[in-house]
Amino acid sequence: MGPAMVVDAPTVPPRTDPASSAITLSAVGGGVDGLGFVLLAGLFTAHITGNTVKTGIDIAQLNLSRAFVDAFPIAMFVVGAFAGALLRDVMAHRVPRPRIPVLAVSAVLLVAFVGAGAVLQAGRAPPSGSLSFYLLAALATASMGVQNAAKPLFAGRPVRTFMTGTLTDCAEALASGATAHGAARRDRLRQAGLLFAVWFAYLAGGAVVGAAALHFGTIAAVLPACGVLAALALEWRGG
């Protein structure tokens, strides 16, 4: 009996979601981070690495009350990510586009932020450590945790609310493009450009929503809420 013939399985290209949706969600992440930093005593509502470092510094300075403030959004982010991932996995067996309900929950939490800020603080920044402070921090950070669970795929990687991996992949794509030739070079440079666009959207979101928060207070959360709704509409149209 001769050797068995090995047939290579067809290569399935990685799924890529629309650029408009990924860039919109990146801008939302930057916007909510800017919102939290301006209105919530320098908290990061989406960039949890920053809160982790701040908590460590608080502990080093034996400032345990501040450590609790800085660690609070870490816990809320994990809760939001857990709830979003659970919702995504449950809905994956029931609807063709499970990211839609996940993004809807993220938008609802941001709208609740606007409502709570208007009722409890008349749109102003809450005092650090107050009940309204923790409520607003919980709503904003949980919303970003939920959004991360949606994780659209774009330019070869999930779109998250943290940019270190995005910029690392951008630099690696540039390096790969510098040594490649022809179509391979164009593909790598295009990927680098797309990843840079995701990072720039995050920067722009932080700038725009941060400026709105400085001038208008908690009502500025309307902007990222509309961004999530726009991403939700893009997901619906592209599904």
Helices and strands as residue ranges (DSSP letters): H 19-39, H 48-60, H 64-91, H 99-121, H 131-150, E 153-154, E 157-158, H 164-179, H 182-216, G 217-221, H 222-238
